[in-house]
Amino acid sequence: MQMEIMEALKDIARTPVRKTAISAPEALNEAYDYQRPSSFSRGMRIELNGLVILLTSGTASIDENGRSVHVGDFRAQTRRTFDNISALLRSEGATWKDVVRTTCYLRDIERDYAAFNEERTAYYREQGLDPLPASTGIQAILCRPELLVEIEAIAMFRTPGIEE
């Protein structure tokens, strides 16, 4: 039995890590003013032995044409950001229930954190999340002056057919 376990561990150690870019062009697309091709992916799918990890790049209130939307409306930008992350997750067969961590960047954390927390709480409640993802809130200058919030998410799940 111990030899079988050792062989299984060796197989796991030799299994390649597969990486593929993820996107959801029907919801958000490359920014219209970025050089093409872009120097980053909207997200990355990492697969190893039946475990899938999704890493989303910083996602904001961007539309399918790469334009900023809901300029000046913090709550609407926050909602669009969550919806865009939902589209990225969906594109890979995941949901918010698979999200284990978020990093949330706010242009003005003192002014907007209370509204952000209200929107996040409402969105997570709609998604039926329990437990809630780990999260960090950071004040940051974002890549466009009109953007007020940007969020990164990490999701993890097993591919179907893998026994635990």
C-alpha positions as CSV (number, residue, x, y, z in Angstrom):
1,M,0.0,0.0,0.0
2,Q,2.8,2.4,0.9
3,M,4.4,1.8,-2.6
4,E,1.1,2.6,-4.3
5,I,0.9,5.9,-2.4
6,M,4.5,6.8,-3.2
7,E,3.9,6.1,-6.9
8,A,0.7,8.2,-6.8
9,L,2.6,11.1,-5.3
10,K,5.3,10.8,-7.9
11,D,2.6,10.9,-10.7
12,I,1.1,14.0,-9.1
13,A,4.5,15.6,-8.9
14,R,5.1,14.9,-12.6
15,T,1.7,16.2,-13.8
16,P,2.1,19.4,-15.8
17,V,0.4,22.5,-14.7
18,R,-1.9,23.7,-17.5
19,K,-2.4,27.5,-17.9
20,T,-4.9,29.1,-20.3
21,A,-6.1,32.7,-20.6
22,I,-9.8,33.4,-19.8
23,S,-12.1,36.1,-21.1
24,A,-15.7,37.1,-21.3
25,P,-15.8,39.4,-24.4
26,E,-19.6,39.6,-24.3
27,A,-19.4,41.4,-20.9
28,L,-16.0,43.2,-20.9
29,N,-13.3,43.5,-23.5
30,E,-9.9,44.9,-24.0
31,A,-9.7,48.6,-23.3
32,Y,-10.1,50.6,-26.5
33,D,-7.0,52.6,-25.8
34,Y,-4.6,49.7,-24.9
35,Q,-2.0,48.5,-27.3
36,R,-3.2,45.4,-29.1
37,P,-2.5,42.7,-28.3
38,S,-2.7,43.6,-24.7
39,S,0.1,42.9,-22.3
40,F,-2.1,41.0,-19.9
41,S,-5.0,38.5,-19.8
42,R,-8.4,39.2,-18.3
43,G,-7.7,36.1,-16.2
44,M,-5.8,32.9,-16.0
45,R,-7.0,29.3,-15.6
46,I,-4.5,27.0,-13.8
47,E,-5.2,23.3,-13.7
48,L,-3.3,20.7,-11.7
49,N,-4.6,17.2,-11.0
50,G,-8.2,18.1,-11.2
51,L,-7.9,21.3,-9.2
52,V,-8.8,24.5,-11.1
53,I,-7.7,27.9,-9.9
54,L,-9.0,31.0,-11.6
55,L,-7.1,34.3,-11.2
56,T,-8.9,37.3,-12.5
57,S,-7.0,40.5,-13.4
58,G,-8.1,43.7,-11.8
59,T,-11.7,44.1,-13.2
60,A,-13.6,47.3,-13.2
61,S,-16.7,48.9,-14.7
62,I,-15.8,48.2,-18.4
63,D,-18.2,47.3,-21.1
64,E,-17.9,44.9,-24.0
65,N,-16.3,47.6,-26.1
66,G,-13.6,48.3,-23.5
67,R,-15.1,51.6,-22.4
68,S,-15.6,52.8,-18.9
69,V,-19.2,52.8,-17.9
70,H,-21.2,54.4,-15.0
71,V,-18.7,57.3,-14.8
72,G,-19.2,59.2,-11.5
73,D,-21.6,56.5,-10.0
74,F,-19.7,54.5,-7.5
75,R,-22.5,52.1,-6.7
76,A,-23.2,51.3,-10.3
77,Q,-19.5,50.9,-11.0
78,T,-19.2,48.4,-8.2
79,R,-22.2,46.4,-9.4
80,R,-20.9,46.3,-13.0
81,T,-17.5,45.2,-11.6
82,F,-19.1,42.3,-9.8
83,D,-21.2,41.4,-12.8
84,N,-18.0,41.4,-15.0
85,I,-16.3,39.1,-12.6
86,S,-19.4,36.9,-12.7
87,A,-19.0,36.7,-16.5
88,L,-15.4,35.7,-16.2
89,L,-16.2,33.0,-13.7
90,R,-19.1,31.7,-15.8
91,S,-16.8,31.5,-18.8
92,E,-14.9,28.8,-17.0
93,G,-17.8,27.0,-15.3
94,A,-17.4,28.7,-11.9
95,T,-19.6,30.9,-9.8
96,W,-19.1,33.2,-6.8
97,K,-19.4,30.2,-4.6
98,D,-16.0,29.1,-5.9
99,V,-14.3,32.4,-5.0
100,V,-12.0,32.2,-2.1
101,R,-10.3,35.6,-2.1
102,T,-10.8,39.1,-3.5
103,T,-8.6,42.2,-3.5
104,C,-10.6,45.4,-3.7
105,Y,-9.0,48.6,-4.9
106,L,-10.9,51.8,-4.2
107,R,-9.8,55.2,-5.5
108,D,-11.0,56.9,-2.3
109,I,-11.4,54.4,0.5
110,E,-12.4,56.9,3.1
111,R,-15.2,58.3,1.0
112,D,-16.4,55.1,-0.6
113,Y,-15.8,52.1,1.7
114,A,-19.2,52.2,3.4
115,A,-21.0,52.2,0.1
116,F,-18.7,49.5,-1.2
117,N,-19.3,47.3,1.7
118,E,-23.1,47.7,1.3
119,E,-22.9,46.8,-2.4
120,R,-20.6,43.9,-1.8
121,T,-22.8,42.6,1.1
122,A,-25.9,42.8,-1.1
123,Y,-24.2,41.1,-4.1
124,Y,-22.8,38.3,-1.9
125,R,-26.2,37.8,-0.3
126,E,-27.8,37.5,-3.8
127,Q,-25.2,34.9,-4.7
128,G,-25.9,32.9,-1.5
129,L,-22.3,32.9,-0.3
130,D,-21.5,31.1,2.9
131,P,-18.6,31.3,3.8
132,L,-17.7,34.6,2.4
133,P,-14.4,35.0,0.5
134,A,-11.3,36.4,2.3
135,S,-10.8,40.0,1.2
136,T,-8.5,43.0,1.4
137,G,-9.5,46.6,0.7
138,I,-6.8,48.9,-0.6
139,Q,-6.8,52.6,-1.6
140,A,-5.2,52.9,-5.0
141,I,-4.9,55.1,-8.0
142,L,-6.5,53.1,-10.8
143,C,-5.5,52.8,-14.4
144,R,-8.2,55.3,-15.6
145,P,-9.1,58.5,-13.7
146,E,-12.9,57.8,-14.1
147,L,-12.7,54.4,-12.5
148,L,-13.6,54.3,-8.8
149,V,-13.3,50.6,-8.0
150,E,-11.4,47.6,-9.3
151,I,-11.5,44.0,-8.0
152,E,-9.3,40.9,-8.4
153,A,-10.8,37.5,-7.5
154,I,-9.3,34.0,-7.0
155,A,-11.6,31.0,-7.4
156,M,-10.9,27.3,-6.8
157,F,-12.9,24.2,-7.7
158,R,-12.4,20.6,-8.8
159,T,-13.1,19.4,-12.3
160,P,-16.0,16.9,-12.6
161,G,-15.1,13.3,-12.2
162,I,-12.3,13.7,-9.7
163,E,-12.8,11.8,-6.5
164,E,-11.9,13.4,-3.3
